[in-house]
Amino acid sequence: MLKAGIIGLPNVGKSTLFNALTKASVVATNYPFSTIDPNVGTVLVKDPRLVVLDRIYQRDRLTPTAFQFIDIAGLVRGASKGEGLGNQFLAHIREVDAICHVVRCFEDEEVSHVDQHIDPLRDLETVRIELLLADLDVLDRRQEKLYRKLKVHDKEALAEKALLERLRAEINAGGDLRTLDLDENEDRQLKSFNLLSIKPMIWVANIGEEVLDDPCQNPHCQTLLKKAEEVQTDLLFISAKVEHEIAQLDLDEQQQYLEAYGLEQSGLDRLIELSYALLGLKTFFTTKAPEVRAWTFKDGMRAQACAGLIHSDFEKGFIKAEVLAFDDLVHYGSAQVAKENGRVRLEGRDYPVKDGDIIFFKFNV
């Protein structure tokens, strides 16, 4: 299961947001490092297509796909050198696939800030620098391991050394490793380093409920929006406090609450969708009795690999994939009528699975 880590400075609302996402009882207190061990919660990805499939196929069970969020303790200046148990927290970030960086944009005298006043750009930079410094340590250790190979002028080691030096120079210049122009081999090697600063990231601006209908009333949000556009980073405005209140209600009450704030969708649903898209994730469906089920796959995956997501035997013994597009199913009203109209296709192992495909895998045991 893919994981997104919720990070940020202490007291920015990470645990409150996590509580809302998972409806978990995680401590949300007004002092640094109340979250030491990471809290892990699994959330279901809402997909209205499942409701349609359930109506058409009428199976006993409906199983949505899931996504994991991890509440990671607050980082502070000097975390890369161990401040605030920073090394431990940075290690937790290294284990996630994407980062949701929560930035405080709300004013509240009862909730202290580690730097005494609200400044989202300063907070972003504090965390960015700590991630880069942690990456420098990784690059240094990589180069130390190359020592023997470099002595005999190993070509692969020389190429890696050149890349390491280029990455180190970019970090020291305060640059962004994601913007480097790398060839295919360099890009593959960079990803193998598992650096923190190149992980896919969303900025989550935690705002007060008074500006929920128009976050840009808040000057902090205006500044953050301008910066996000400049560096091409996804930005989402959320009131963690309001989302936590909504999460405690039943579905009908949640809808009324959202309407009262003039919102069509909860911030949590938008965060889950954005996290899903950030990682290039798509969904295919299986409808064999007794359940309709959604499956997460990486965009570009082929049919045989997707079969392996269900069971390794499906991948090993793959014969064909019987595929029906969701839109075709809706148009014809049933799988049988769609098949009669030539909309059900037999695809081979190299078929690139598409979002919304309804698939029945044929395989040998």
N, C-alpha and C positions, 0 to 999 in steps of 0.2 A: 504494500500500500504506500502511495506517495505521501510525503510529509511536507508541511509548511511550518516554519518556525516563526513564532511571534516574538519579536525582539524590540528593544528600545531602552532608553534610560529608565531608571527607577521612577515610579509614581506617574507614569504617563497613561496608565489605563490598560496595560497588557492583560492582567489577570481578569479585570472586569470584562474585557472583550472576550477572553477565552471562556469565562463562565457563561456568557451569552451564547457563544458558539456551541458549546457542548452541554450547557445546563448542568455543569459540574459544580461541586462545592469546593472551589479553590480559593485560598485565602487572598483577599484583596485589601491590603493594609497600607497605611500612610507612613511607611518607613522603608528605606532601601533594603534589598536582599531578603524580603519576606518570602520570596520564591527562590529557593536554592536548587532543589532537585526539579528538573523539568516536569511539568504536568502534561500528560498526553491525553487527547480526546479525539474520538472518531465522530465525524459529522456525515450525515447523509446528504447527497447532492440532489436537490429537488429538480425534477425533470418532468414537465407537463406531458411529455410524450408517453411516459409510463401510464398515466391515467387513461390515455387513448388506447394503448395496447391492452390494458386490463379490461377495458370495455369490449374490445373486439375479440380477444382470445378467452376471456373469462376463466383464468387459471385460479388455483387455490391460493397462490402466494404472489406477492409483488415485491421484488427486491431491488432497491435502488443501488447505485454505486456509492462508494464512500471515499472520504478524504480525511487525512489525519492532521490535526493541528497540535503544535507543541508550544506550550507557554514556557519561554526561556527567561531566566532571571535577568534583571536589569544590568546592562553594561554601564560602566563608568569610565571616565578618563583614566588611562593607565591600565585598562583591562588586559591589554596584550602583554603587560609586564607583571600580571598577577594581581593588580589592584581589584578589591572587591570580589575576590575569588574568580577573577576574570578568565584565567586559563581554562578553568572547568567549564565556564559558560560558553566560551568560544568553541570548545570541543563539541558542545551540544549543537551549536549552529552548524558545525561542519557535517553533522549527520543528516541535515534536512535537504530537501530538493529545492525549496523556494523559501524566500524570506518575506514576511509581512512586518515592515518596520513601522511601529506605532510612534507617532510624533504628537506631542501635546500641543494643542492650540486653544485650550480652554483656560480661563482664569478662575481660580478658586483659592481663597485665602486659607481654607481649611486643609488643603492638600499641598504640601510643600513641594518645592522643586529643588533638585540637587544643586542647581546653579542660581537659586534664589528668585529668578524671574523667567518668564516665558520667552523663548526665542527659538522657533522651530529650525531655522537654518543652522544656528549654532549647534543644536542637538543632533541634527543630521550629520554635521561635519564631525562631531565628537565620535559618533559611532563609526562613520566612514573611515576615519583615521585609525581607529582601533582594529577594524577589519583589515585595512591595508598593512598595518604593522604586523599583525598576525600572519598575513600572507608573506611578508618579507622573511619571517622566521622559517616558513616552509621552503621558500626559495633557497635560503642559505643552507638548510639541511640537505636539499636536493643536490646542491653543488658539492657539498662535502662528500656525498656518496659517489660522485663522479671522479674523484681524485685519481684512483688507480687507472681507470679507463682513459683518462686524459693523458696520463704519462705515456701510454702506448699509442696515442693519437687515434683512438677509436672514433670513427666518423659519426656514429650516432651520439656519442658523448659530446663531441665537439659541437654538433648541431644543437643539442640540449643546452650546453653551456652558453651558446650564443643567444638562445631564446631566454634563458634565465637572466642574463645580463640585460637584455632588452626590457624584460618585465620589471626588473629591479630599477632600472633607470626611469621607467614610466611612473612607478610608485614614488620614487624619490622626488620626481618633478610634480607630484600631486595629481597625476593624471588618472584616467579611468581605463583599466585593462580591457573593458568590454569594447572600447572604441579602436583598439589596435587593429591594423591591417595585417592579418596573418594568413598564410597559405593553409591548405587543408591539413597537412602534417603538423604544422605548428598549432593549429586550432585543436586538433585531436590531443596533442601533447599537453596543451594548456588545460584542457578539461580533465586530464588524468591527474593533475596536481591537486584537484579538489580545493581550490582557493575560495575564500569566503567572499571576496569583493566581486566575484563574477557570477555569483548565484543569482538566478532570476529574483527580482525584488519588486514589491509593491509598497508604496508609502501609504500609510493609513493615518489620516489626520483626525485625531480625537477632538471633537468639537463640543461646545455646550449646546443644550437643547434649544436655547433662545435663537440660534442661527441655523437650525436644522433645515428650514425651508429655503435658506439662501446663505450657504457657508461663506460666500465672499463678502458678506457684511463684516466679517471678522478680518481685520488687516493681516493677522498671522496667516490666514488661509489664502489671502491674495498673494502674499509673498511666496508661500509654498507652491501654489499653483504655477506661478511664473517660473520657479526653479524647476518644477517637474517637467514643464514644457521645454525648458532649456536643455535638460539632460535626458529627455525622452524616457521618463520613468512613469509608470502607472501610478495615479493618485486617487485615493478614495476618501471621501469625507464621511465620518461615522461618529455618532455620539454613543460611546460604549455604555454610558449610563442608561440612555434610553433603550438601546438594544437589549441590555440586560433586563430591563423592566418588561419589554415586549416578550422576551423569551419565556417569562413566567406565566404568560396568558395562554388560554386555549386558542385554537385557530380563528374562530369568529371574532374573539376579542382582539386578537393581533391585527386583523384586517381593519377593525374600527380604529384602533390606535394609530395605525399607519395613515388612515384617511384623515384623522384629526391633525396630523402633521403634514398633510398634503403629499404623502409619499405613496408611490405605486408598489414599491418593493422594499423589503427590509435591507438595511445596510449589510447584514450578515449574509443574506442570499447573494448580494452583489459581490461581497468579498469572496465567497466560495466560488462563484462563477469566474471571477477575475483570476483567482489562484489557479483554477482549473485550466483556464485559457493561457495563463502565463507559462505553464509547463507544456503547452501544446497538446493538451489532453482532449480526447474525443470519446464518444460513447457508441457502442454497438449493443444490440439486444438479442437475447435468445428467448424463445417463447414455448419451448417444449414443456409439456405437462411434467410436474405440477406447478411450474412457476413462470412468470414473466420476469426476466432479470436484465439489469443494465450492467455492462462491463466497460471499464475504463481502458483505453489503449492510447499509445503515443501516436500522434499524427504521422502518417507515413508507414506504419506497420503493415505487414503483409498478412494475408489470410492465414497461412500456416502458423505464423507467430501468434496471431490473435487466438487461434484454436488452443495454443499452449497456455493461454491465460485461464482457460476453463479447466484443462487437465493436460498433463504432459503426454498422456496416451493419445489425445486428440491431435497433438502436434506430430508425434512420431508416426502415427498411422494415417496421417491426413490423405484423403482422396480428393474430395471436392468440397466447395462451400456453396450451399444453396442460398442465394442472396435476394432479398426484397428491400427496396428503399422505403423508408417510412412514409414519404410523401405519396408514393404509389399505393401503399396500403390504405392510406387515408382516402385517396381519390376513388379507389374501387370498393372500399368498405369491408373487404375480407381478403385473406390470403388466397383463397381458392379462386375468386373472381380475378384477382390480380394475375394469378398464374394462367388462367384461361386467356388473358389478354397479353400474354407474353412478357409480363413484367418481372417474373421470377427467373433469375439467371443462375447458371452453374459456372462458378469461377474456380480457377486453379490456385495453387499455393502462393503464387506471386501477385495475386490480386491485391491492390492497395485498398484496404478497408476504409469506408467513408463514414463520417458521422451520421448516425441514424440508421445504418444498415441493420436489417433484421436477418440473422444468419442461422442456418442449420448446417452444422458441420458433419460431413460423411467421412468415416475413418475405419481402418482395419484395427482390430484389437491385437 
